[in-house]
Amino acid sequence: NYARVDFTQTYESDTYKDQTKKELLMEKIDGEWLIAQEQLTIFQKNTSKNTQQTSTEIINEHAKDKNLIETAINQWVDAWSNQDIDSYLASYAKDFIPPKGLSNNRWERQRTERLLAPSYIKITLSNLKINMRGKNYARVDFTQTYESDTYKDQTKKELLMEKIDGEWFIIKEK
């Protein structure tokens, strides 16, 4: 009812790489083999110096990306407040996923109408939080205050952003 399994496991993500020797103690319970105990020894950490970054480099890169994301968000808010349709829509990735199942064309028409209808728009963001999701993705949370001559509200918003060719774009919004 017991078995020992030894193997070498290689793990790689966009932020970390290692290789471990693992030993699993397996136990057969009710006809199924389950892991009863696991032991490992890391014997190669960051196996390729050329392709791996130190944690300091990763932190610095994330800080740089967070600044670029904040700049992209501010450009999006400025375009929206200035009712600059082209710059506003340019903040979204080509493969942006519109909410509520809208097609991209329908969503763009709807956004254009909503941006041009009021005589003025004022957008203010607060509590901006940027959470990096690997090298090329980030989730941005904030409170948005919207004001125009016809409507006013305050909403919590979440944007999923992707770095494409060195620039950050909105790929999902809720």
C-alpha positions as CSV (number, residue, x, y, z in Angstrom):
1,N,0.0,0.0,0.0
2,Y,3.1,2.3,0.0
3,A,5.4,3.4,-2.8
4,R,8.3,5.9,-3.0
5,V,8.7,7.9,-6.2
6,D,11.9,9.8,-6.9
7,F,12.2,12.3,-9.8
8,T,13.7,15.6,-10.9
9,Q,11.3,18.5,-11.4
10,T,12.1,21.6,-13.4
11,Y,10.0,24.7,-12.7
12,E,9.9,27.8,-14.8
13,S,7.8,30.9,-14.8
14,D,8.3,34.4,-16.1
15,T,9.8,35.4,-12.7
16,Y,11.5,32.3,-11.3
17,K,13.3,29.2,-12.4
18,D,14.6,26.2,-10.4
19,Q,15.2,22.5,-10.5
20,T,14.4,20.2,-7.6
21,K,14.9,16.6,-6.6
22,K,11.6,15.3,-5.2
23,E,10.6,12.3,-3.3
24,L,7.0,11.4,-2.8
25,L,5.7,8.8,-0.4
26,M,2.5,7.5,-2.0
27,E,-0.2,5.5,-0.1
28,K,-2.9,3.5,-1.7
29,I,-6.2,4.4,0.0
30,D,-9.6,3.0,-1.2
31,G,-7.9,1.9,-4.5
32,E,-6.4,5.3,-5.2
33,W,-2.8,6.4,-4.9
34,L,-2.5,9.6,-2.9
35,I,0.6,11.6,-1.8
36,A,1.2,11.0,1.8
37,Q,4.4,12.9,2.1
38,E,6.6,15.1,-0.1
39,Q,10.3,16.0,0.3
40,L,12.4,18.2,-2.0
41,T,15.8,19.6,-2.3
42,I,16.6,22.6,-4.6
43,F,19.8,21.8,-6.3
44,Q,19.7,24.4,-9.1
45,K,18.2,27.8,-8.5
46,N,18.0,30.3,-11.4
47,T,19.6,27.8,-13.6
48,S,20.4,30.1,-16.4
49,K,22.0,33.4,-15.3
50,N,21.6,34.9,-18.8
51,T,17.8,34.5,-18.9
52,Q,17.0,34.9,-15.2
53,Q,16.7,38.1,-13.3
54,T,17.5,38.8,-9.6
55,S,14.6,39.7,-7.4
56,T,16.0,43.3,-7.3
57,E,15.9,43.5,-11.1
58,I,12.3,42.2,-11.1
59,I,11.3,44.7,-8.4
60,N,12.9,47.5,-10.4
61,E,11.2,46.3,-13.6
62,H,7.8,46.2,-11.9
63,A,8.4,49.7,-10.5
64,K,9.2,51.0,-14.0
65,D,6.1,49.2,-15.4
66,K,3.9,50.6,-12.6
67,N,5.0,54.1,-13.6
68,L,4.3,53.4,-17.3
69,I,0.9,51.9,-16.3
70,E,0.1,55.0,-14.3
71,T,1.1,57.2,-17.2
72,A,-1.1,55.2,-19.6
73,I,-4.1,55.4,-17.1
74,N,-3.6,59.2,-16.8
75,Q,-3.5,59.6,-20.6
76,W,-6.8,57.6,-20.8
77,V,-8.4,59.8,-18.2
78,D,-7.2,63.0,-19.9
79,A,-8.5,61.8,-23.3
80,W,-11.8,60.9,-21.7
81,S,-12.0,64.3,-19.9
82,N,-11.0,66.1,-23.1
83,Q,-13.6,64.1,-25.1
84,D,-10.7,63.1,-27.4
85,I,-12.3,60.0,-29.0
86,D,-9.2,58.8,-30.9
87,S,-6.8,59.1,-27.9
88,Y,-9.4,57.5,-25.7
89,L,-10.0,54.5,-27.9
90,A,-6.2,54.2,-28.5
91,S,-5.9,53.3,-24.8
92,Y,-7.6,50.0,-25.5
93,A,-5.9,47.0,-27.0
94,K,-7.0,45.8,-30.4
95,D,-8.3,42.6,-28.7
96,F,-10.1,44.5,-25.9
97,I,-13.0,42.5,-24.5
98,P,-16.0,44.8,-24.2
99,P,-18.4,44.3,-21.2
100,K,-21.9,42.8,-21.5
101,G,-21.1,40.8,-24.6
102,L,-21.0,43.8,-26.9
103,S,-19.0,43.6,-30.1
104,N,-16.0,45.9,-30.5
105,N,-17.8,48.0,-33.1
106,R,-20.9,48.4,-31.0
107,W,-18.9,49.2,-28.0
108,E,-16.8,51.9,-29.9
109,R,-20.0,53.5,-31.2
110,Q,-21.5,53.5,-27.8
111,R,-18.4,55.0,-26.2
112,T,-18.1,57.7,-28.9
113,E,-21.8,58.7,-28.3
114,R,-21.3,58.8,-24.5
115,L,-18.1,60.9,-24.8
116,L,-19.5,63.4,-27.2
117,A,-23.0,63.9,-25.7
118,P,-22.1,66.0,-22.6
119,S,-20.8,69.6,-22.9
120,Y,-18.0,68.7,-20.5
121,I,-16.6,65.6,-18.7
122,K,-14.5,65.5,-15.6
123,I,-12.9,62.3,-14.4
124,T,-11.0,61.9,-11.2
125,L,-9.3,58.8,-9.9
126,S,-8.4,57.9,-6.3
127,N,-7.1,54.9,-4.4
128,L,-5.2,53.7,-7.5
129,K,-3.6,50.2,-6.9
130,I,-1.5,48.4,-9.5
131,N,-1.0,44.7,-9.1
132,M,1.5,43.2,-11.5
133,R,0.5,39.8,-12.9
134,G,3.8,38.6,-14.4
135,K,5.8,40.6,-16.8
136,N,3.1,41.7,-19.3
137,Y,-0.1,41.9,-17.3
138,A,-1.4,44.1,-14.5
139,R,-4.7,44.6,-12.7
140,V,-5.5,48.2,-11.8
141,D,-8.1,49.0,-9.2
142,F,-9.3,52.5,-8.4
143,T,-12.3,54.6,-7.4
144,Q,-13.5,56.7,-10.3
145,T,-15.5,59.9,-9.9
146,Y,-17.3,61.0,-13.1
147,E,-19.0,64.3,-13.6
148,S,-20.6,66.0,-16.6
149,D,-23.4,68.5,-17.2
150,T,-25.9,65.6,-17.4
151,Y,-24.6,62.9,-15.0
152,K,-22.5,62.3,-11.9
153,D,-21.4,59.2,-10.1
154,Q,-18.6,57.4,-8.2
155,T,-17.6,53.8,-9.0
156,K,-15.0,51.3,-8.1
157,K,-13.3,50.1,-11.3
158,E,-10.9,47.4,-12.3
159,L,-8.9,47.3,-15.5
160,L,-6.8,44.4,-16.8
161,M,-3.8,45.8,-18.7
162,E,-1.4,44.1,-21.0
163,K,2.1,45.3,-22.2
164,I,2.1,45.0,-26.0
165,D,5.3,46.1,-27.8
166,G,6.5,48.0,-24.7
167,E,3.2,49.9,-24.2
168,W,0.4,49.3,-21.7
169,F,-3.2,48.9,-23.0
170,I,-6.5,48.1,-21.5
171,I,-7.7,44.6,-22.4
172,K,-10.7,44.3,-20.0
173,E,-12.7,46.7,-17.9
174,K,-15.3,46.2,-15.2
